[in-house]
Amino acid sequence: MSEHKTVQQPKLPGQMISSSGGLPLTVGDLRNAIAYLDDQVEVTFGSSIAGNHLSFYRFKWRGDDLIQIELSEDE
């Protein structure tokens, strides 16, 4: 893994950032999470319950204030 000069490391390495109390993920949450990352830092989406790799498919507008991030499942 290469080092990026502008990557801000979390105060508690390995700490997961997740939704709590059923609150939706917002664009502000995403911006805060990636604000100091280099443009070349890769984003991955892990795997499905079945263990298949998830990859980015597209952004889809679902209303004036809702954008859906669609993933595809590689088998």
Distance bins in CASP14 RR format, pairs under 12 A and 6 or more apart:
PFRMAT RR
TARGET T0000
AUTHOR 0000-0000-0000
RMODE 2
METHOD distances of the structure
MODEL  1
1 7 0 0 0 0 0 1 0 0 0 0 0
1 41 0 0 0 0 0 1 0 0 0 0 0
1 42 0 0 0 0 1 0 0 0 0 0 0
2 38 0 0 0 0 1 0 0 0 0 0 0
2 40 0 0 0 0 1 0 0 0 0 0 0
2 41 0 0 0 0 1 0 0 0 0 0 0
2 42 0 0 0 0 0 1 0 0 0 0 0
3 9 0 0 0 0 0 1 0 0 0 0 0
3 38 0 0 0 0 1 0 0 0 0 0 0
3 40 0 0 0 0 0 1 0 0 0 0 0
3 41 0 0 0 0 0 1 0 0 0 0 0
4 34 0 0 0 0 0 1 0 0 0 0 0
4 36 0 0 0 0 1 0 0 0 0 0 0
4 37 1 0 0 1 0 0 0 0 0 0 0
4 38 1 0 1 0 0 0 0 0 0 0 0
4 39 0 0 0 0 1 0 0 0 0 0 0
4 40 1 0 0 1 0 0 0 0 0 0 0
4 41 1 0 0 1 0 0 0 0 0 0 0
4 42 0 0 0 0 0 1 0 0 0 0 0
5 36 0 0 0 0 1 0 0 0 0 0 0
5 37 0 0 0 0 0 1 0 0 0 0 0
5 38 1 0 0 1 0 0 0 0 0 0 0
5 40 0 0 0 0 0 1 0 0 0 0 0
5 41 0 0 0 0 0 1 0 0 0 0 0
6 34 0 0 0 0 0 1 0 0 0 0 0
6 35 0 0 0 0 1 0 0 0 0 0 0
6 36 1 0 1 0 0 0 0 0 0 0 0
6 37 1 0 0 1 0 0 0 0 0 0 0
6 38 1 0 1 0 0 0 0 0 0 0 0
6 39 0 0 0 0 1 0 0 0 0 0 0
6 40 0 0 0 0 0 1 0 0 0 0 0
6 41 0 0 0 0 1 0 0 0 0 0 0
7 13 0 0 0 0 0 1 0 0 0 0 0
7 33 0 0 0 0 0 1 0 0 0 0 0
7 34 0 0 0 0 1 0 0 0 0 0 0
7 35 0 0 0 0 0 1 0 0 0 0 0
7 36 1 0 0 1 0 0 0 0 0 0 0
7 37 1 0 1 0 0 0 0 0 0 0 0
7 38 1 0 0 1 0 0 0 0 0 0 0
7 39 0 0 0 0 0 1 0 0 0 0 0
7 40 0 0 0 0 0 1 0 0 0 0 0
7 41 1 0 0 1 0 0 0 0 0 0 0
7 42 0 0 0 0 0 1 0 0 0 0 0
8 32 0 0 0 0 0 1 0 0 0 0 0
8 33 0 0 0 0 0 1 0 0 0 0 0
8 34 0 0 0 0 1 0 0 0 0 0 0
8 35 1 0 0 1 0 0 0 0 0 0 0
8 36 1 1 0 0 0 0 0 0 0 0 0
8 37 1 0 0 1 0 0 0 0 0 0 0
8 38 0 0 0 0 0 1 0 0 0 0 0
8 41 0 0 0 0 0 1 0 0 0 0 0
9 15 0 0 0 0 0 1 0 0 0 0 0
9 36 0 0 0 0 1 0 0 0 0 0 0
9 37 0 0 0 0 0 1 0 0 0 0 0
10 16 0 0 0 0 1 0 0 0 0 0 0
10 17 0 0 0 0 1 0 0 0 0 0 0
10 32 0 0 0 0 0 1 0 0 0 0 0
10 33 0 0 0 0 1 0 0 0 0 0 0
10 36 0 0 0 0 0 1 0 0 0 0 0
10 37 0 0 0 0 0 1 0 0 0 0 0
11 17 0 0 0 0 0 1 0 0 0 0 0
15 33 0 0 0 0 0 1 0 0 0 0 0
16 33 0 0 0 0 0 1 0 0 0 0 0
17 25 0 0 0 0 1 0 0 0 0 0 0
17 29 1 0 0 1 0 0 0 0 0 0 0
17 30 0 0 0 0 0 1 0 0 0 0 0
17 32 0 0 0 0 1 0 0 0 0 0 0
17 33 1 0 0 1 0 0 0 0 0 0 0
17 34 0 0 0 0 0 1 0 0 0 0 0
18 25 0 0 0 0 1 0 0 0 0 0 0
18 29 0 0 0 0 1 0 0 0 0 0 0
18 33 0 0 0 0 0 1 0 0 0 0 0
19 25 1 0 1 0 0 0 0 0 0 0 0
19 26 0 0 0 0 1 0 0 0 0 0 0
19 29 0 0 0 0 1 0 0 0 0 0 0
19 30 0 0 0 0 0 1 0 0 0 0 0
19 33 0 0 0 0 0 1 0 0 0 0 0
20 29 0 0 0 0 0 1 0 0 0 0 0
23 29 0 0 0 0 1 0 0 0 0 0 0
24 30 0 0 0 0 0 1 0 0 0 0 0
24 65 0 0 0 0 0 1 0 0 0 0 0
24 66 0 0 0 0 1 0 0 0 0 0 0
24 67 0 0 0 0 0 1 0 0 0 0 0
24 68 0 0 0 0 0 1 0 0 0 0 0
25 31 0 0 0 0 0 1 0 0 0 0 0
25 32 0 0 0 0 0 1 0 0 0 0 0
25 33 0 0 0 0 1 0 0 0 0 0 0
25 66 0 0 0 0 0 1 0 0 0 0 0
25 67 0 0 0 0 0 1 0 0 0 0 0
25 68 0 0 0 0 0 1 0 0 0 0 0
25 69 0 0 0 0 1 0 0 0 0 0 0
26 32 0 0 0 0 1 0 0 0 0 0 0
26 33 0 0 0 0 0 1 0 0 0 0 0
26 65 0 0 0 0 1 0 0 0 0 0 0
26 66 0 0 0 0 0 1 0 0 0 0 0
26 67 0 0 0 0 0 1 0 0 0 0 0
27 33 0 0 0 0 0 1 0 0 0 0 0
27 34 0 0 0 0 0 1 0 0 0 0 0
27 35 0 0 0 0 0 1 0 0 0 0 0
27 59 0 0 0 0 0 1 0 0 0 0 0
27 65 0 0 0 0 1 0 0 0 0 0 0
27 66 0 0 0 0 0 1 0 0 0 0 0
27 67 1 0 0 1 0 0 0 0 0 0 0
27 69 0 0 0 0 0 1 0 0 0 0 0
28 34 0 0 0 0 0 1 0 0 0 0 0
28 35 0 0 0 0 1 0 0 0 0 0 0
29 35 0 0 0 0 0 1 0 0 0 0 0
30 37 0 0 0 0 0 1 0 0 0 0 0
30 43 0 0 0 0 0 1 0 0 0 0 0
30 59 0 0 0 0 0 1 0 0 0 0 0
30 67 0 0 0 0 0 1 0 0 0 0 0
30 69 0 0 0 0 1 0 0 0 0 0 0
31 37 0 0 0 0 0 1 0 0 0 0 0
33 41 0 0 0 0 0 1 0 0 0 0 0
33 43 0 0 0 0 0 1 0 0 0 0 0
34 41 1 0 0 1 0 0 0 0 0 0 0
34 42 0 0 0 0 0 1 0 0 0 0 0
34 43 0 0 0 0 1 0 0 0 0 0 0
35 41 0 0 0 0 0 1 0 0 0 0 0
37 43 0 0 0 0 1 0 0 0 0 0 0
42 55 0 0 0 0 0 1 0 0 0 0 0
42 56 0 0 0 0 0 1 0 0 0 0 0
43 54 0 0 0 0 0 1 0 0 0 0 0
43 55 0 0 0 0 0 1 0 0 0 0 0
43 56 1 0 0 1 0 0 0 0 0 0 0
43 69 0 0 0 0 0 1 0 0 0 0 0
43 71 0 0 0 0 0 1 0 0 0 0 0
44 53 0 0 0 0 1 0 0 0 0 0 0
44 54 0 0 0 0 1 0 0 0 0 0 0
44 55 0 0 0 0 1 0 0 0 0 0 0
44 56 0 0 0 0 1 0 0 0 0 0 0
44 71 0 0 0 0 0 1 0 0 0 0 0
44 74 0 0 0 0 0 1 0 0 0 0 0
45 52 0 0 0 0 0 1 0 0 0 0 0
45 53 0 0 0 0 1 0 0 0 0 0 0
45 54 1 0 1 0 0 0 0 0 0 0 0
45 55 1 0 0 1 0 0 0 0 0 0 0
45 56 1 0 0 1 0 0 0 0 0 0 0
45 57 0 0 0 0 0 1 0 0 0 0 0
45 69 0 0 0 0 1 0 0 0 0 0 0
45 70 0 0 0 0 0 1 0 0 0 0 0
45 71 1 0 1 0 0 0 0 0 0 0 0
45 72 0 0 0 0 1 0 0 0 0 0 0
45 73 0 0 0 0 1 0 0 0 0 0 0
45 74 0 0 0 0 0 1 0 0 0 0 0
46 52 0 0 0 0 1 0 0 0 0 0 0
46 53 1 0 0 1 0 0 0 0 0 0 0
46 54 1 0 1 0 0 0 0 0 0 0 0
46 55 0 0 0 0 1 0 0 0 0 0 0
46 56 0 0 0 0 0 1 0 0 0 0 0
46 71 0 0 0 0 1 0 0 0 0 0 0
46 73 0 0 0 0 0 1 0 0 0 0 0
46 74 0 0 0 0 0 1 0 0 0 0 0
47 53 1 0 1 0 0 0 0 0 0 0 0
47 54 1 0 0 1 0 0 0 0 0 0 0
47 55 0 0 0 0 0 1 0 0 0 0 0
47 71 0 0 0 0 0 1 0 0 0 0 0
47 73 0 0 0 0 1 0 0 0 0 0 0
47 74 0 0 0 0 1 0 0 0 0 0 0
47 75 0 0 0 0 0 1 0 0 0 0 0
48 54 1 0 0 1 0 0 0 0 0 0 0
48 55 0 0 0 0 0 1 0 0 0 0 0
48 71 0 0 0 0 1 0 0 0 0 0 0
48 72 0 0 0 0 0 1 0 0 0 0 0
48 73 1 0 1 0 0 0 0 0 0 0 0
48 74 0 0 0 0 1 0 0 0 0 0 0
48 75 0 0 0 0 1 0 0 0 0 0 0
49 73 0 0 0 0 0 1 0 0 0 0 0
50 73 1 0 0 1 0 0 0 0 0 0 0
50 74 0 0 0 0 0 1 0 0 0 0 0
50 75 0 0 0 0 1 0 0 0 0 0 0
51 73 0 0 0 0 1 0 0 0 0 0 0
51 74 0 0 0 0 1 0 0 0 0 0 0
51 75 0 0 0 0 1 0 0 0 0 0 0
52 71 0 0 0 0 0 1 0 0 0 0 0
52 72 0 0 0 0 1 0 0 0 0 0 0
52 73 1 0 1 0 0 0 0 0 0 0 0
52 74 1 0 1 0 0 0 0 0 0 0 0
52 75 1 0 1 0 0 0 0 0 0 0 0
53 71 0 0 0 0 1 0 0 0 0 0 0
53 72 0 0 0 0 1 0 0 0 0 0 0
53 73 1 0 0 1 0 0 0 0 0 0 0
53 74 1 0 1 0 0 0 0 0 0 0 0
53 75 0 0 0 0 1 0 0 0 0 0 0
54 69 0 0 0 0 0 1 0 0 0 0 0
54 70 0 0 0 0 0 1 0 0 0 0 0
54 71 1 0 1 0 0 0 0 0 0 0 0
54 72 1 0 0 1 0 0 0 0 0 0 0
54 73 1 0 1 0 0 0 0 0 0 0 0
54 74 1 0 0 1 0 0 0 0 0 0 0
54 75 0 0 0 0 0 1 0 0 0 0 0
55 69 0 0 0 0 0 1 0 0 0 0 0
55 70 0 0 0 0 0 1 0 0 0 0 0
55 71 1 0 0 1 0 0 0 0 0 0 0
55 72 1 0 1 0 0 0 0 0 0 0 0
55 73 0 0 0 0 1 0 0 0 0 0 0
55 74 1 0 0 1 0 0 0 0 0 0 0
55 75 0 0 0 0 0 1 0 0 0 0 0
56 69 1 0 0 1 0 0 0 0 0 0 0
56 70 1 0 0 1 0 0 0 0 0 0 0
56 71 1 0 0 1 0 0 0 0 0 0 0
56 72 1 0 0 1 0 0 0 0 0 0 0
56 73 0 0 0 0 0 1 0 0 0 0 0
56 74 0 0 0 0 0 1 0 0 0 0 0
57 68 0 0 0 0 0 1 0 0 0 0 0
57 69 0 0 0 0 1 0 0 0 0 0 0
57 70 1 0 1 0 0 0 0 0 0 0 0
57 71 1 0 1 0 0 0 0 0 0 0 0
57 72 1 0 1 0 0 0 0 0 0 0 0
57 73 0 0 0 0 1 0 0 0 0 0 0
57 74 0 0 0 0 0 1 0 0 0 0 0
58 67 0 0 0 0 0 1 0 0 0 0 0
58 68 0 0 0 0 1 0 0 0 0 0 0
58 69 0 0 0 0 1 0 0 0 0 0 0
58 70 1 0 1 0 0 0 0 0 0 0 0
58 71 0 0 0 0 1 0 0 0 0 0 0
58 72 0 0 0 0 1 0 0 0 0 0 0
59 66 0 0 0 0 0 1 0 0 0 0 0
59 67 1 0 1 0 0 0 0 0 0 0 0
59 68 1 0 0 1 0 0 0 0 0 0 0
59 69 1 0 0 1 0 0 0 0 0 0 0
59 70 1 0 0 1 0 0 0 0 0 0 0
59 71 0 0 0 0 0 1 0 0 0 0 0
60 66 0 0 0 0 1 0 0 0 0 0 0
60 67 1 0 0 1 0 0 0 0 0 0 0
60 68 1 0 1 0 0 0 0 0 0 0 0
60 69 0 0 0 0 1 0 0 0 0 0 0
60 70 1 0 1 0 0 0 0 0 0 0 0
60 71 0 0 0 0 0 1 0 0 0 0 0
61 67 1 0 1 0 0 0 0 0 0 0 0
61 68 1 0 0 1 0 0 0 0 0 0 0
61 69 0 0 0 0 0 1 0 0 0 0 0
61 70 0 0 0 0 0 1 0 0 0 0 0
62 68 1 0 1 0 0 0 0 0 0 0 0
62 69 0 0 0 0 0 1 0 0 0 0 0
62 70 0 0 0 0 0 1 0 0 0 0 0
END
